[in-house]
């Protein structure tokens, strides 16, 4: 992954920060309480169940098949595993 900024993606309304910008920046905890509350309130509770990150090893052909259909392959793989569980679940 390229660490250098892409000059075509720099927006004039949100320019890249320089050393002076970082020096003058303030922490959220240093801001007025009402502002902190407004920022923290902006994001509500998570609406969907939480996912758990794990490391799993799959055969290359399995991953290629899921990735071949494009973005969303991880969700499709999750759905396929869920379908398998429904049909193979033992009470």
C-alpha positions, -999 to +999 in steps of 0.1 A: +000+000+000+014+034-010+019+057+020+023+089+000-007+111-004-025+111-038-024+148-049-055+142-070-075+133-039-065+163-017-096+185-013-092+223-010-119+223+017-100+197+037-063+202+029-036+180+043-025+190+078+010+204+084+031+205+115+015+238+126-020+223+123-010+194+146+006+218+171-026+239+174-050+209+175-069+203+207-081+171+222-119+164+225-115+163+263-103+199+261-134+211+243-165+225+260-188+198+276-217+206+253-196+201+222-182+169+236-217+156+242-229+166+207-199+148+191-204+116+212-241+116+206-236+117+168-230+080+166-258+058+180-257+023+193-246-004+168-277-016+150-265-050+139-249-079+158-212-075+164-188-094+142-158-112+157-124-109+140-106-142+137-079-158+115-091-188+094-072-206+067-092-215+035-081-233+004-071-208-024-099-220-047-126-214-021-114-178-016-111-172-054-146-184-059-161-160-033-139-131-044-147-137-081-182-122-076-166-089-064-171-068-033-191-083-005-174-117-007-169-119+031-206-113+037-215-140+011-191-164+028-207-156+062-241-162+047-230-195+032-217-207+066-249-196+082-269-216+057-247-246+063-253-243+101-291-242+096-291-274+076-266-292+098-275-280+132-280-308+158-303-301+187 
